[in-house]
Amino acid sequence: MKRLTIRARLTLIYGGLFLLAGVVLLAVTYVLVDQRMPQPFGVSLRDLPKNTPQQHSGQNIDNLRALVQEVQDEAKRNALESLLTQGGIALIVVSTVAIAFGWLLAGRALQPMHQITGTARRIAGADTAGRGLHERIALTGPRDEVRELADTFDEMLERLDRSFDGQRRFVANASHELRTPLALNRALVELAVTRPDASAETRRLGESLLAVNERHERLIDGLLTLADSENELTERTPVDLAEVCAHTTDQAGGQAPGVRVRRALAPAPTSGDPVLLERLTFNLVENALRHNLPADGWVEVRTGLVGGRPTLTVTNSGPVVPGYDVETMFQPFRRLSRERVVGARGFGLGLSIVRAVARAHGGTAEAQPRPGGGLVVTVTLPPA
């Protein structure tokens, strides 16, 4: 019973109640007809013909009474059996029709619930958190309990939509506002370091400040990219992942001289934002180079069509990654073992940006650990 749908359960309840009422009505009718049937009647001497001999009168009366009783019992039995048979057939036919009508009525009554469920499923299946919240149920009809539920759901969606929009605007605005003072600080430090009368201590301090400033600029740039990739793409351009990977691997290959980079770039045409896709590829390659073995490490970059969909796979050697820590690495400001990012290894935005960009293009980004250490990150995008 628990596995049945609400529509099936309502139909069974309607049909069961109708059948129960029909059985009770048939039983009451049976009792009433049984009580109203003619009672057996007797035969006296006055009822016999006058020429009937007296010696045979008693015997004839008994025989006649028995015959009449048998005829009455047979008629009563036939009438009651006919009532039960015909009434049962009629009850079965009417119950079947009632169950069919109950199925239709239950489906019509549950139609608003299907509309609510469909809207909730589309929102839950959105590529990125907060996307799809602009949808509304906008249920019409009488203001009953279901209408009140739909209106409450719409109000909740509106508040969530405003909340997510405010969050994205805050990140974007904060990133833009922080870029200006960082650029000003870099200009002042560079001016102080390049002065002819600058001492060696001042130059070392300036170099340290420039490194810190550059780190902060990369952080702001990552936050801005993450905020931009959370928004839905409005324009798409044909892009080949193989060409993007060839360009980004050439750029990032020199960051780790001791790590070999292998490429197997087959055509993988897709469509989207070229800047975001380049950032996705660069983050994957840079992450694979940074989190690698100090010596004898390698990175493999592959592109091609898998099942008709453009696919980018980046595999690297490195430390062993527990399987339960893989999803944590896709969260912003997180890295291996769920530690907050400190030091010079990065900010923990690389893989989160990769997944955000992939979802903004209608694709997916998944990772799994290699048995010998390192990660296998696979990005799948829609075909062009």
N, C-alpha and C positions, 0 to 999 in steps of 0.2 A: 504493500500500500504506500510505503514511503517513497518508493521509486517512481510512482505514477506522478504525472504532471497535475497541476492544480485543475486544469480543465478536465482531465480524466476523473479526478476525484470528485469534482462538482457534478459531473455527469453521472457518476455512480451513485452519489448521494441523492440526486434528483430521481433517477430511475429506481433506486431502492425504496425511497419513500413512496413513490407512485405505486410500485408493485405491492408494497406492504398495505397501502390503503385499499388497493384493489382486492387483495386477498381477504382483508377484513370485511369489505363490502360484500364479497361473494359468500363468505361464511354467514354473515347476518341474513342475507337473502335466502340462503339454504335453510336456515333455522325457521325463518318466517314462513317460507313455502311449505316446509314440513308440518308446521303447526296448523296451517290453513287448509291442508288437504282434507277431503271428506273422510269422516270416521266410519268404521265398519258398521253396517246395519244388520239387524236380525230379521228372521222370517217366522211368522206365527201361523196358527191354524186358519185364521181368517184369510190369510193370503193365498191359501190353497183352493183349488177348484172344489165345488160342492160335491161332485161325483167321485172325489178321491176316497178310496176305502180308508177307514179309520186305522186299520192295522198297519197301513203303509204310511200314514201321515207323519208319525214321529221320525221314521227313518228318512222320508223325503225332505223333511225340514232340515235335518242335520246335514244331509248331502248338499241341499241348496245353500245352506249357510256357509258350508266349507267352500263351495264353488265361488260364491260371491266374495268371500274373504280373500280367496286366492286371486281373483280378478282385481280386487281393489289393491291388494299388496303389490301385484305386478304393475298396475298402472302408476301407483305412487313411486315404486322403485324406478320405473322408466322415466318418470317426470323428474325425479331428483338427479338421476344419472345424466339425463339430458341437460339439466341446469348446470351441473358441475362441468360436463364436457364442453358445452357451448360457451359457458361463462369463462372457463379456463382458457379456451382458444381465443375468445375475444380479449381476455385480460392480457394474454401473451402478445397479441397483435398490437393492442393499444399501448402496452408497456414498451414495445420496440419503437413505436412511433414517438412515444414520450421521451425515450432515451436519445433518439436522433435529434429531436427538437431541443432537448437539454444540452446536447453537444454543441449545437449551433448557438444557443443562447449563451452558454458558458464562454464560447469563443468570442462572441460579440461583447460580452461583459468584460473579458480580459484583454480586449484589443488595446485600450489605453495603457495597460501594463506592458504589452509588447512594445509600444512606442517608447515608453520610459526606458525599458531594458535596452532597446536598440540605440537610443541616444547615449546611455551610460556606457554601452559596449564600444561605441565609436570613440568616445572620449578616453576610455581606458586603453584603447588600442592605439592612441596617438603616439607618434614616434618620440616625442619629447614631452617631459613633464610640463604641464601648463598649456600645451597645444591642443586645440579642439575645444577649449572651454568657452569659445564664442558661440557654440551651438546651444540651442534652447529647445525644450520640448514643445512649448506653446500649445498645450493641450486645449482643445475646445470642447464645448458640451456643457451639461449641467454642472453646477458647482457642488459636487458631491465629494466624498472622501478621496476618490482617485484624483479628481481635479485639484483638490487641496494638496495632495502629495506631489503632483507634477509642478504646481506653482512654487511649493517650498523647494523642490529640487532646482528649479530655474533660478530662484533667489540665491541658493548656495553656489551655483555655477557662476552667477554674475559676480559675487563677492570673491570667489577664487580667481576668476579672470582678472579682476582689478588688482588682486594681490600679486599674481604672477607678472602682470604687466608692470606694476610698480617696482617689483624686484628687478626685472630686466632693465628698466629705465635707470634705476639707481646704479646698477653695476656699470652700465654704459656711460652714464654721466660722470660717475666717480672716476672711471678710467680716463675719460677725456680730460677732466679737471686736473687729475694728478700728473698728466703728461707735461703740462706746461711748466710747473715748478721743477720737475726733473730735468727738462731740457734746459731751463735757466741755470740750474745747479751745474749741469755738465759744462755749459759754456763758461761759467765763472771759474770752475776748477781748471778747465783747459787753459783759460787765459792766465791763471796764476801759475800753472806749471810751465808754460811756454815763455814766461818772462825771462829775460837774460840774467837778471840778478837773483833768480830763484835759487835757493840753496838746495843741496842734495836731500836734506831732510824734508823740505817742502815738496820736492818732486816725488819722493816716496809716498808721502802723505796724499799728494794729489792723485797718484796712481791708485792707491787704495780706495780713495773716494770715488774715482771714476769707475773702478770695478764694482763698488757697492751701488753706485748710481745706475750702471748698466744692468745690474741684477734687478733693481727695482723697475727699470724700464721694461725688461723682459717680463716681469710679473704683471705689470699693467697691460702690456701687449697681449699676454695670455688671457687675462680677464676680459679684455675687450673682444678678443676673438671668440671666447666662450660665450659671451653675451650675444654677439652677432650670430653665432651658429645656432643659438636657441631659437632664433626667429625663422619663420617659414620663408623659403626661397620664393621670390617673385619673378625672377628671370633665370633662365637656364641657357647655358652655352654648351655646344658639343665639346667634349673633352676626352682625350685618350689617356687612360691611366699609365700606359707604358711610357708615353712622352713625359708625363709629369714625374714619374719615378726616375727616368733617366736624368732629368734636370736636377731633382732634389738629391739624388745619390751623389752626383758630382759635387754639389755644394757641401753636403754633410760628410762626405768621405774623409776629408782631411782632419776632422775633429778627433779621431782616434787612429793615429798612424799604425799602431800595432794590431789593428783589427782588419781582417780581410773582408771585403764586400763583394759578394757574388750576385750577379743579376741574371734573371731569366725573364725577359720582358716580352711577352706576347701581346698583340693588340687587345685592348679592353675598352672599347668605346662606351662612354656614358654621357650624361648631360648634367650640368650643374654650375656652381660658381667656381671658376678656375682658381681664384685666390684661396678659397677655403679648402679646395681639394689639394692644392699645393701645400698648404699648412698641415693638412692631415697627413700627407705622405712624409713631409719633413719631420713632423713630430714622431712618427713611427720609426723612421730611420735614426733620428737623433736619439731616441729612447733606447733603441737596440744597440747603438754604439756606446752610449754612456753606461748602461747597466750591462757590462760585458766583462769578460776576463781580461786582466791587464796584459796578458801575453797569450799568443796563439788563439785569439778569439776570432769569430767570424760572424757575418751577418748575410743572410740570403733574402733577396727581394724578388718576388715573383708576381707577375700580372698575367691575366688571361681570362677566358670565359669558362665559368663552371656552371653547368646547367643553364647556359644561355645568359647568365648574369655576370657582369664585369666583377672581377675579384682581385684584390690585392692581398698578398700574404707576405708578412715580414717575420723571419725566423732568426733567432740569434742564440749564440752560446752564452753562458753566464751562470750565476748561482742558481741552485735548485729553488724553485718557487712552489710552495704548497698550494694545492688545488683550492683550498678554502680561502686563500688570500687573493685569488685572481680578480674577483669582482670588486674587492676593496680598492684595487689599483685604478679602477675607472672612476673613482670618486675624486672630486676636486680637493687638492691639498693633502692627498693621501698617497702613500707609497707602500712598499712591501712591509708586511707585519703590522699594518694599520698605524704606523708611526707618523706623526706630523713631520712635515718636511723641514729639515734643518740642514745647514751646511751648504755645500756647493753642488750637490747632486741634482738639484732641480727643485721645482715648486710643486710637483705632483699634479700639474695641469695637463701634461702631455696626452695621456690616454683619455682623460675626461674630454678634452677638446676633440680628440679623434672620434669618440663615440657621438659627441654632440653634432659634429659635422656630418658624420655618416647618417645619423637619424634625420638631420635637416634635409638630406638628399633622398630620404626614403629608403635608406639602406640599414645595415647592421654592422656592428663591430664587436667581435668576440675574441677571446684569448684562451689559450690552454697551455699548461706547462709542458715543457719537453722532458722526457724521462731522464736525459743526461744533464739537465740544467738549461735555464733560459726559457723563453716564451715563444709561442707561435700565435701571432696576432693576424686575424683574417677580417678583412673589410669587404663586404659585399654590397654593391650598389645596383640600382635599377639599370636596365639597358637603355641605350640612347633611343 
